[in-house]
Amino acid sequence: MSQSPKKIQFILFLIVFTDMMGFSLLFPLFPKTLEFFLAKGDDVFFRLFYSFAKELSFGGEEKYTFVLFGGILGSIYSLLQFLAAPVWGRLSDLSGRRSILLLTTLGNTIGYLLWLFSSQFWMFVLSRVITGMMGGNLSVASAAMADQTDEKSRAAGMGLLGAGIGLGFVMGPLLGGISSQWTFLDSYFLSGEFVIFPASAFFAILVSLVSMVLVYLFLPSTKPKTIPDKEIHPFLSLKKIESRNLVRISLLNLLFVLSFSGFEFVVNFFLSDTFAFSPKQIGFTFLYIGIIIILVQGGVVRRLSGKISEKKISLYGGVVVVLGMALLTVFGTEMIGLFVSLFFLAFGSALVNPGLSSFASLESGKGDLGRSLGLFRSFGSLGRAVSPIVFSLLYFQKGPSFAFLVSLVLLVVFTILLGKQQERTT
C-alpha cells in the first residue's frame, strides 16, 4: 500500500513524538527513583555506583552526589546512543528503514518492560542500557525523512521531525509527572518491592507499542541499493568517508550539543537555587521553552526551507543562541532577563538543530543517508554524554555564571566555525 510523501512525513513526526515521549517520561521521576533504591539499602550494585558518584562530588555532599549520580546515568544512555546511532543508520541503508525501526521500537518496549519489573538497581540500569542502544533509531527516522524530501524541502522535513522530538520532550515529563500519581498498579508491584511509579513504566510501554504499530501499519518498506562497507560503524572508517564536509558538520553538531545540553542540564539547579522554583514551576519553564521550539520548527523553519540555505538557517540560529546565552549570563538573575534569554535560546536552537540535520543529509549519497545521519546523530549523543558531568562540575565548583560563560564561549566558537563551513556546490 503506497503512501503519499506528506502522509509518511506526518507518520515519521508521530513516530519520533511517541518515541521521545516514552523516553522522557522518566525525567521527573529520576530523583525519587534513585531515592527509592537508596532507601532499600540492600542493593550492592547501587551502593557501588553511588560511592563512585560520591568520590567525584565535592566533599561528598548529598545534593552534589545525587546530581552527579543522575548525570552519570544520563551519560550512559547518551554514550550508548553515540555507539549505536551509526550502526542502526547503516543497517537501515542495507535492510530498509521500516525493518530497523520495528526492531528498535521493539527493543524500547523490552527496555521499558524491564523498568517496570526493576526490583534491583542493576535491572533498572540494564533497562536504560537497552533503551539507550535502541535510542539510536532517531538517525533512522532522520534518514527516512530525508528519503521523503528533496533538497529544497529537506530543512522543512527535518524541522517537522524536530518539532516531533521537541513535542515529545515537552509531553513526556508532563505525562510522567501526571502518571506518577496513578496508583492502579501499586498493589501489584510496590508490595513486591518492584520499581516505584509502576504506572509510569506501564504507560511508557504503551507509548512504545503505539510507536511500533505506527511503523508497522503506515511506514512503507524501503531497501536502498548500496554496497556494504567492511566497517559498519563509521567511526572505524572516518578517513574513508568521501565528504569531509559531513565530518566537519558532525563535529559542529558535537560542539553545539555539548554547549547547549550542558546549559539544559544545569539550568534546572539554577532555577531552583536562584529563584526557588518548585519542580512544577521548573516543568512549566521547560514547557515554555518547548512551545517556542515547536512553533519555530513547525512554522518558521518550514517557511524558510527552500528559500535560504541550510547553512544560513543554522547560522542565524547560532547567532540567536549566542545572544540568548549572553543575556542569560549577564541578566539571568532577574526574572524578566531570565525569560527573555530563554526565548532567544529556544528560538535559536530550534533553527540550529533542523538546519544542521538537513545540512548533513545534503552531504550524503542517496544510498548512504542512514550511515551519514547516524554519524551526525552519534556525534550529538557524544556531546550529550559528556555535558551532564562536565557542566555539573563547573556549576557546583565555579557557580552558574561561570558555567553559562563556558557555554557562551563554546557557542561563539561554534557560530564562527559554522560561518566558515563550506556549502556543497552543485
DOSEBA-364454 format. One record per residue (C-alpha): z, x, y; residue number from 1. Coordinates in Angstrom, 1 decimal, padded with zeros to 4 digits, m for minus. Example, Ala and Ser with C-alpha at 12.3 -4.5 7.8 and 13.67 -1.06 7.14 Angstrom:
up=007.8; east=012.3; north=m004.5; seq=1
up=007.1; east=013.7; north=m001.1; seq=2
% end
This chain:
up=000.0; east=000.0; north=000.0; seq=1
up=m001.2; east=001.6; north=003.2; seq=2
up=000.9; east=001.5; north=006.4; seq=3
up=m000.1; east=002.0; north=009.9; seq=4
up=001.0; east=005.2; north=011.6; seq=5
up=003.1; east=003.3; north=014.1; seq=6
up=004.9; east=001.5; north=011.3; seq=7
up=005.5; east=004.7; north=009.5; seq=8
up=006.9; east=006.3; north=012.6; seq=9
up=009.3; east=003.4; north=013.0; seq=10
up=010.4; east=003.8; north=009.4; seq=11
up=011.0; east=007.5; north=010.0; seq=12
up=013.1; east=006.6; north=013.0; seq=13
up=015.2; east=004.2; north=010.8; seq=14
up=015.5; east=006.9; north=008.1; seq=15
up=016.9; east=009.6; north=010.4; seq=16
up=019.0; east=007.0; north=012.1; seq=17
up=020.7; east=005.9; north=008.9; seq=18
up=020.9; east=009.4; north=007.7; seq=19
up=022.7; east=010.7; north=010.8; seq=20
up=024.9; east=007.6; north=011.0; seq=21
up=026.1; east=008.2; north=007.4; seq=22
up=026.7; east=011.9; north=008.2; seq=23
up=028.6; east=011.4; north=011.4; seq=24
up=030.9; east=008.6; north=010.1; seq=25
up=033.4; east=011.3; north=009.1; seq=26
up=033.7; east=012.9; north=012.6; seq=27
up=036.6; east=010.7; north=014.0; seq=28
up=038.3; east=010.8; north=010.6; seq=29
up=038.3; east=014.6; north=010.2; seq=30
up=041.8; east=015.2; north=011.7; seq=31
up=043.5; east=012.5; north=009.7; seq=32
up=041.7; east=013.5; north=006.6; seq=33
up=042.9; east=017.1; north=007.0; seq=34
up=046.5; east=015.9; north=007.7; seq=35
up=046.2; east=013.8; north=004.5; seq=36
up=045.6; east=016.9; north=002.4; seq=37
up=048.1; east=018.9; north=004.3; seq=38
up=050.8; east=016.3; north=003.7; seq=39
up=050.1; east=016.3; north=m000.1; seq=40
up=051.5; east=019.8; north=m000.3; seq=41
up=050.4; east=020.4; north=m003.9; seq=42
up=046.7; east=021.4; north=m003.2; seq=43
up=046.4; east=025.1; north=m003.8; seq=44
up=042.8; east=025.3; north=m002.6; seq=45
up=043.7; east=023.6; north=000.7; seq=46
up=046.6; east=026.0; north=001.2; seq=47
up=044.3; east=029.0; north=000.8; seq=48
up=041.7; east=027.5; north=003.1; seq=49
up=044.4; east=026.6; north=005.7; seq=50
up=046.0; east=030.1; north=005.5; seq=51
up=042.6; east=031.6; north=006.3; seq=52
up=042.3; east=029.5; north=009.4; seq=53
up=045.9; east=030.3; north=010.4; seq=54
up=045.1; east=034.0; north=010.3; seq=55
up=042.2; east=033.5; north=012.7; seq=56
up=044.1; east=031.3; north=015.1; seq=57
up=046.2; east=032.7; north=018.0; seq=58
up=049.8; east=033.1; north=017.0; seq=59
up=049.3; east=030.7; north=014.1; seq=60
up=049.8; east=027.7; north=016.4; seq=61
up=049.3; east=024.4; north=014.5; seq=62
up=046.9; east=023.0; north=017.1; seq=63
up=044.6; east=026.0; north=017.1; seq=64
up=044.8; east=026.4; north=013.4; seq=65
up=043.6; east=022.8; north=012.9; seq=66
up=040.8; east=023.2; north=015.4; seq=67
up=039.6; east=026.3; north=013.6; seq=68
up=040.0; east=024.7; north=010.3; seq=69
up=037.7; east=021.8; north=011.3; seq=70
up=035.3; east=024.3; north=012.8; seq=71
up=035.1; east=026.3; north=009.6; seq=72
up=034.4; east=023.2; north=007.6; seq=73
up=031.7; east=022.2; north=010.1; seq=74
up=030.2; east=025.7; north=009.9; seq=75
up=030.0; east=025.5; north=006.1; seq=76
up=027.9; east=022.3; north=006.4; seq=77
up=025.6; east=023.8; north=009.1; seq=78
up=025.2; east=027.1; north=007.2; seq=79
up=024.0; east=025.2; north=004.1; seq=80
up=021.6; east=023.3; north=006.3; seq=81
up=020.3; east=026.7; north=007.5; seq=82
up=019.7; east=027.8; north=004.0; seq=83
up=018.3; east=024.5; north=002.7; seq=84
up=016.1; east=023.2; north=005.5; seq=85
up=013.2; east=025.6; north=004.9; seq=86
up=013.3; east=025.1; north=001.2; seq=87
up=013.1; east=021.3; north=001.5; seq=88
up=010.4; east=021.6; north=004.1; seq=89
up=008.4; east=023.9; north=001.9; seq=90
up=008.9; east=021.8; north=m001.2; seq=91
up=007.7; east=018.7; north=000.8; seq=92
up=004.5; east=020.7; north=001.6; seq=93
up=004.0; east=021.2; north=m002.2; seq=94
up=005.3; east=017.9; north=m003.6; seq=95
up=005.0; east=015.4; north=m000.7; seq=96
up=007.4; east=014.2; north=001.9; seq=97
up=008.4; east=011.0; north=000.1; seq=98
up=009.5; east=012.6; north=m003.1; seq=99
up=011.6; east=015.2; north=m001.4; seq=100
up=013.2; east=012.6; north=000.9; seq=101
up=014.1; east=010.4; north=m002.1; seq=102
up=015.7; east=013.4; north=m003.7; seq=103
up=017.7; east=014.4; north=m000.6; seq=104
up=018.9; east=010.9; north=000.1; seq=105
up=020.0; east=010.5; north=m003.5; seq=106
up=021.9; east=013.8; north=m003.1; seq=107
up=023.6; east=012.5; north=000.0; seq=108
up=024.6; east=009.4; north=m001.8; seq=109
up=026.2; east=011.5; north=m004.6; seq=110
up=028.0; east=013.6; north=m001.9; seq=111
up=029.5; east=010.5; north=m000.3; seq=112
up=030.5; east=009.1; north=m003.7; seq=113
up=032.4; east=012.4; north=m004.3; seq=114
up=034.0; east=012.0; north=m000.9; seq=115
up=035.2; east=008.5; north=m002.0; seq=116
up=036.9; east=010.0; north=m005.1; seq=117
up=038.3; east=013.1; north=m003.5; seq=118
up=041.8; east=013.3; north=m004.9; seq=119
up=041.8; east=017.1; north=m004.4; seq=120
up=040.6; east=019.1; north=m001.4; seq=121
up=038.0; east=021.1; north=m003.5; seq=122
up=036.3; east=017.8; north=m004.2; seq=123
up=036.2; east=017.0; north=m000.5; seq=124
up=034.7; east=020.4; north=000.2; seq=125
up=032.2; east=020.0; north=m002.6; seq=126
up=031.1; east=016.7; north=m001.1; seq=127
up=030.5; east=018.5; north=002.2; seq=128
up=028.6; east=021.2; north=000.4; seq=129
up=026.3; east=018.7; north=m001.3; seq=130
up=025.6; east=016.7; north=001.9; seq=131
up=025.1; east=020.0; north=003.8; seq=132
up=022.5; east=021.1; north=001.3; seq=133
up=020.8; east=017.7; north=001.5; seq=134
up=021.0; east=017.6; north=005.3; seq=135
up=018.0; east=019.9; north=005.5; seq=136
up=015.9; east=016.8; north=005.0; seq=137
up=015.6; east=016.5; north=008.8; seq=138
up=012.9; east=019.2; north=008.5; seq=139
up=011.0; east=016.9; north=006.0; seq=140
up=011.3; east=013.9; north=008.3; seq=141
up=010.0; east=016.0; north=011.2; seq=142
up=007.1; east=017.2; north=009.1; seq=143
up=006.4; east=013.6; north=008.1; seq=144
up=006.4; east=012.6; north=011.8; seq=145
up=004.0; east=015.5; north=012.5; seq=146
up=001.7; east=014.2; north=009.8; seq=147
up=001.5; east=010.8; north=011.5; seq=148
up=000.8; east=012.1; north=015.1; seq=149
up=m002.0; east=014.0; north=016.7; seq=150
up=m001.4; east=016.8; north=019.2; seq=151
up=m001.3; east=014.5; north=022.2; seq=152
up=001.2; east=012.1; north=020.7; seq=153
up=003.3; east=014.8; north=018.9; seq=154
up=006.0; east=015.0; north=021.6; seq=155
up=006.3; east=011.2; north=021.7; seq=156
up=006.8; east=011.1; north=017.9; seq=157
up=009.4; east=013.8; north=018.0; seq=158
up=011.0; east=012.0; north=020.9; seq=159
up=011.3; east=008.9; north=018.7; seq=160
up=012.7; east=010.9; north=015.9; seq=161
up=015.2; east=012.5; north=018.3; seq=162
up=016.2; east=009.0; north=019.5; seq=163
up=016.9; east=008.0; north=016.0; seq=164
up=019.0; east=011.1; north=015.4; seq=165
up=020.9; east=010.5; north=018.7; seq=166
up=021.5; east=006.9; north=018.0; seq=167
up=022.8; east=007.8; north=014.5; seq=168
up=025.2; east=010.3; north=016.0; seq=169
up=026.4; east=007.6; north=018.5; seq=170
up=026.8; east=004.8; north=016.0; seq=171
up=028.2; east=006.9; north=013.2; seq=172
up=031.5; east=007.9; north=014.8; seq=173
up=031.8; east=004.4; north=016.3; seq=174
up=031.4; east=002.8; north=012.9; seq=175
up=033.6; east=005.5; north=011.3; seq=176
up=036.4; east=004.5; north=013.6; seq=177
up=035.9; east=000.8; north=013.0; seq=178
up=035.6; east=001.2; north=009.2; seq=179
up=038.8; east=003.3; north=009.2; seq=180
up=040.7; east=000.0; north=009.9; seq=181
up=039.2; east=m001.8; north=006.9; seq=182
up=041.8; east=m002.0; north=004.1; seq=183
up=039.9; east=m003.9; north=001.3; seq=184
up=039.7; east=m000.7; north=m000.9; seq=185
up=043.1; east=000.8; north=m000.1; seq=186
up=044.9; east=m000.7; north=m003.0; seq=187
up=042.3; east=000.7; north=m005.4; seq=188
up=042.1; east=004.2; north=m004.0; seq=189
up=045.1; east=005.1; north=m001.9; seq=190
up=047.5; east=004.1; north=m004.7; seq=191
up=045.8; east=006.7; north=m006.9; seq=192
up=046.0; east=009.3; north=m004.2; seq=193
up=042.3; east=009.4; north=m003.6; seq=194
up=040.9; east=010.3; north=m000.1; seq=195
up=042.2; east=008.5; north=002.9; seq=196
up=039.8; east=005.9; north=004.5; seq=197
up=038.1; east=004.9; north=001.3; seq=198
up=036.3; east=002.0; north=003.1; seq=199
up=034.6; east=004.5; north=005.5; seq=200
up=033.4; east=006.6; north=002.5; seq=201
up=032.1; east=003.4; north=000.8; seq=202
up=030.3; east=002.5; north=004.0; seq=203
up=028.7; east=005.9; north=004.1; seq=204
up=027.4; east=005.4; north=000.5; seq=205
up=025.9; east=002.1; north=001.5; seq=206
up=024.2; east=003.6; north=004.6; seq=207
up=022.7; east=006.4; north=002.4; seq=208
up=021.5; east=003.8; north=m000.1; seq=209
up=019.8; east=001.9; north=002.7; seq=210
up=018.0; east=005.1; north=003.8; seq=211
up=016.8; east=005.7; north=000.2; seq=212
up=015.5; east=002.2; north=m000.1; seq=213
up=013.6; east=002.6; north=003.2; seq=214
up=012.0; east=005.8; north=001.9; seq=215
up=011.1; east=004.2; north=m001.5; seq=216
up=009.6; east=001.0; north=m000.1; seq=217
up=007.9; east=002.0; north=003.1; seq=218
up=007.1; east=005.7; north=003.2; seq=219
up=003.7; east=006.4; north=001.6; seq=220
up=003.3; east=009.3; north=m000.8; seq=221
up=001.7; east=012.4; north=000.6; seq=222
up=000.7; east=015.7; north=m001.1; seq=223
up=m000.8; east=018.1; north=001.4; seq=224
up=m003.1; east=020.7; north=m000.2; seq=225
up=m001.5; east=024.1; north=000.3; seq=226
up=m001.2; east=027.3; north=m001.7; seq=227
up=002.4; east=028.1; north=m002.5; seq=228
up=004.0; east=031.4; north=m001.4; seq=229
up=006.0; east=033.5; north=m003.8; seq=230
up=008.9; east=033.2; north=m001.4; seq=231
up=009.8; east=029.6; north=m000.9; seq=232
up=012.4; east=030.4; north=001.8; seq=233
up=010.6; east=031.6; north=005.0; seq=234
up=013.4; east=034.0; north=005.8; seq=235
up=012.3; east=036.0; north=002.8; seq=236
up=008.8; east=036.4; north=004.3; seq=237
up=009.2; east=036.2; north=008.1; seq=238
up=006.8; east=039.1; north=008.5; seq=239
up=004.1; east=037.2; north=006.7; seq=240
up=004.2; east=034.2; north=009.0; seq=241
up=000.9; east=034.2; north=010.9; seq=242
up=002.2; east=032.6; north=014.1; seq=243
up=004.6; east=034.9; north=015.8; seq=244
up=005.0; east=032.2; north=018.4; seq=245
up=006.6; east=030.0; north=015.8; seq=246
up=009.2; east=032.6; north=015.1; seq=247
up=009.9; east=033.1; north=018.8; seq=248
up=010.2; east=029.3; north=019.3; seq=249
up=012.6; east=029.1; north=016.3; seq=250
up=014.7; east=031.9; north=017.9; seq=251
up=014.7; east=030.0; north=021.2; seq=252
up=016.0; east=027.0; north=019.2; seq=253
up=018.8; east=029.1; north=017.8; seq=254
up=019.8; east=030.2; north=021.3; seq=255
up=019.7; east=026.7; north=022.7; seq=256
up=021.6; east=025.1; north=019.8; seq=257
up=024.2; east=027.9; north=019.8; seq=258
up=025.0; east=027.4; north=023.5; seq=259
up=024.7; east=023.6; north=023.7; seq=260
up=026.5; east=022.8; north=020.4; seq=261
up=029.3; east=025.2; north=021.5; seq=262
up=029.8; east=023.1; north=024.6; seq=263
up=029.7; east=019.9; north=022.5; seq=264
up=032.5; east=021.3; north=020.2; seq=265
up=035.0; east=022.4; north=022.9; seq=266
up=034.4; east=019.5; north=025.3; seq=267
up=036.5; east=017.3; north=023.1; seq=268
up=039.5; east=019.5; north=023.7; seq=269
up=038.6; east=019.9; north=027.4; seq=270
up=038.6; east=016.1; north=027.8; seq=271
up=041.9; east=015.9; north=026.1; seq=272
up=043.6; east=018.8; north=027.8; seq=273
up=042.3; east=018.3; north=031.3; seq=274
up=042.0; east=014.5; north=031.7; seq=275
up=044.4; east=013.4; north=028.9; seq=276
up=041.7; east=011.3; north=027.4; seq=277
up=042.6; east=009.4; north=024.2; seq=278
up=040.4; east=009.6; north=021.1; seq=279
up=039.0; east=006.2; north=022.2; seq=280
up=038.2; east=007.5; north=025.7; seq=281
up=036.5; east=010.6; north=024.2; seq=282
up=034.5; east=008.4; north=021.9; seq=283
up=033.2; east=006.3; north=024.9; seq=284
up=032.4; east=009.5; north=026.8; seq=285
up=030.2; east=010.6; north=023.9; seq=286
up=028.7; east=007.1; north=023.8; seq=287
up=027.8; east=007.6; north=027.5; seq=288
up=026.1; east=010.9; north=026.6; seq=289
up=024.4; east=009.3; north=023.6; seq=290
up=022.9; east=006.4; north=025.5; seq=291
up=021.4; east=008.8; north=028.1; seq=292
up=019.8; east=010.9; north=025.3; seq=293
up=018.4; east=007.8; north=023.5; seq=294
up=016.9; east=006.4; north=026.7; seq=295
up=015.3; east=009.7; north=027.7; seq=296
up=013.9; east=010.5; north=024.2; seq=297
up=012.8; east=006.9; north=023.6; seq=298
up=011.4; east=006.4; north=027.0; seq=299
up=010.8; east=009.4; north=029.3; seq=300
up=009.6; east=011.8; north=026.6; seq=301
up=007.1; east=009.1; north=025.3; seq=302
up=005.7; east=008.7; north=028.8; seq=303
up=005.4; east=012.5; north=029.3; seq=304
up=003.8; east=013.1; north=025.9; seq=305
up=000.1; east=014.0; north=026.2; seq=306
up=000.4; east=014.3; north=030.0; seq=307
up=002.2; east=017.6; north=030.2; seq=308
up=002.6; east=020.3; north=027.6; seq=309
up=005.5; east=020.6; north=025.1; seq=310
up=006.5; east=023.8; north=026.7; seq=311
up=006.8; east=022.2; north=030.1; seq=312
up=008.8; east=019.3; north=028.7; seq=313
up=011.2; east=021.8; north=027.1; seq=314
up=011.3; east=024.0; north=030.2; seq=315
up=012.1; east=021.1; north=032.6; seq=316
up=014.9; east=020.1; north=030.1; seq=317
up=016.2; east=023.7; north=030.2; seq=318
up=016.4; east=023.7; north=034.0; seq=319
up=018.2; east=020.4; north=034.0; seq=320
up=020.7; east=021.5; north=031.3; seq=321
up=021.4; east=024.7; north=033.3; seq=322
up=022.1; east=022.5; north=036.4; seq=323
up=024.4; east=020.3; north=034.3; seq=324
up=026.3; east=023.3; north=032.9; seq=325
up=026.7; east=024.9; north=036.3; seq=326
up=028.1; east=021.7; north=037.7; seq=327
up=030.5; east=021.4; north=034.8; seq=328
up=031.7; east=025.0; north=035.2; seq=329
up=032.3; east=024.5; north=039.0; seq=330
up=033.2; east=020.8; north=039.4; seq=331
up=034.1; east=019.7; north=035.8; seq=332
up=037.8; east=019.3; north=036.6; seq=333
up=037.0; east=016.4; north=038.9; seq=334
up=036.2; east=013.0; north=037.2; seq=335
up=033.1; east=012.4; north=039.3; seq=336
up=031.9; east=016.0; north=038.8; seq=337
up=032.5; east=015.7; north=035.0; seq=338
up=030.3; east=012.6; north=034.5; seq=339
up=027.6; east=013.8; north=036.9; seq=340
up=027.4; east=017.1; north=035.0; seq=341
up=027.4; east=015.3; north=031.6; seq=342
up=024.5; east=013.1; north=032.8; seq=343
up=022.4; east=016.2; north=033.6; seq=344
up=023.4; east=017.9; north=030.3; seq=345
up=022.5; east=014.8; north=028.3; seq=346
up=019.2; east=014.3; north=030.2; seq=347
up=018.1; east=017.9; north=029.8; seq=348
up=019.0; east=018.3; north=026.2; seq=349
up=017.0; east=015.0; north=025.5; seq=350
up=013.9; east=016.8; north=026.8; seq=351
up=014.5; east=020.2; north=025.2; seq=352
up=015.0; east=019.0; north=021.6; seq=353
up=011.8; east=017.0; north=021.0; seq=354
up=009.8; east=019.3; north=023.3; seq=355
up=010.8; east=022.4; north=021.2; seq=356
up=010.2; east=020.5; north=017.9; seq=357
up=006.7; east=019.4; north=019.0; seq=358
up=006.0; east=022.9; north=020.3; seq=359
up=006.9; east=024.4; north=016.9; seq=360
up=004.8; east=021.8; north=015.0; seq=361
up=001.7; east=022.7; north=017.0; seq=362
up=002.1; east=026.3; north=015.8; seq=363
up=001.7; east=025.3; north=012.2; seq=364
up=m001.2; east=024.7; north=009.9; seq=365
up=m001.6; east=021.1; north=008.6; seq=366
up=m000.6; east=022.1; north=005.1; seq=367
up=002.3; east=024.2; north=006.4; seq=368
up=004.2; east=021.7; north=008.6; seq=369
up=007.2; east=021.4; north=006.2; seq=370
up=007.9; east=025.1; north=006.0; seq=371
up=007.3; east=025.7; north=009.7; seq=372
up=009.6; east=022.9; north=010.8; seq=373
up=012.1; east=023.9; north=008.1; seq=374
up=012.2; east=027.3; north=009.6; seq=375
up=012.6; east=025.8; north=013.1; seq=376
up=015.4; east=023.5; north=012.0; seq=377
up=017.2; east=026.2; north=009.9; seq=378
up=017.5; east=028.4; north=013.0; seq=379
up=019.1; east=025.5; north=014.8; seq=380
up=021.5; east=025.0; north=011.9; seq=381
up=022.4; east=028.7; north=012.0; seq=382
up=023.4; east=028.2; north=015.7; seq=383
up=025.4; east=025.1; north=014.8; seq=384
up=027.1; east=027.0; north=012.1; seq=385
up=028.3; east=029.9; north=014.4; seq=386
up=029.1; east=027.9; north=017.5; seq=387
up=032.3; east=026.0; north=016.5; seq=388
up=034.2; east=029.1; north=015.6; seq=389
up=032.8; east=031.3; north=018.4; seq=390
up=033.4; east=028.7; north=021.2; seq=391
up=036.8; east=027.5; north=019.9; seq=392
up=038.0; east=031.1; north=020.0; seq=393
up=036.6; east=031.5; north=023.5; seq=394
up=038.1; east=028.2; north=024.7; seq=395
up=041.6; east=028.9; north=023.4; seq=396
up=041.7; east=032.6; north=024.3; seq=397
up=039.9; east=032.5; north=027.8; seq=398
up=040.1; east=028.9; north=028.8; seq=399
up=037.4; east=026.1; north=029.2; seq=400
up=035.8; east=027.6; north=032.4; seq=401
up=035.1; east=030.9; north=030.6; seq=402
up=033.7; east=029.0; north=027.5; seq=403
up=031.4; east=026.9; north=029.8; seq=404
up=030.4; east=030.0; north=031.7; seq=405
up=029.3; east=031.7; north=028.5; seq=406
up=027.3; east=028.6; north=027.5; seq=407
up=025.7; east=028.6; north=031.0; seq=408
up=024.7; east=032.3; north=030.7; seq=409
up=023.1; east=031.6; north=027.3; seq=410
up=021.3; east=028.6; north=028.7; seq=411
up=019.9; east=030.6; north=031.6; seq=412
up=018.6; east=033.3; north=029.2; seq=413
up=017.1; east=030.5; north=027.0; seq=414
up=015.3; east=029.0; north=030.0; seq=415
up=013.9; east=032.3; north=031.3; seq=416
up=012.7; east=033.3; north=027.8; seq=417
up=011.1; east=029.9; north=027.3; seq=418
up=009.3; east=030.2; north=030.6; seq=419
up=007.7; east=033.5; north=029.3; seq=420
up=006.8; east=032.0; north=026.0; seq=421
up=003.0; east=031.7; north=025.4; seq=422
up=001.4; east=028.4; north=024.7; seq=423
up=m001.1; east=028.0; north=021.9; seq=424
up=m004.7; east=028.4; north=023.0; seq=425
up=m007.3; east=026.0; north=021.7; seq=426
% end
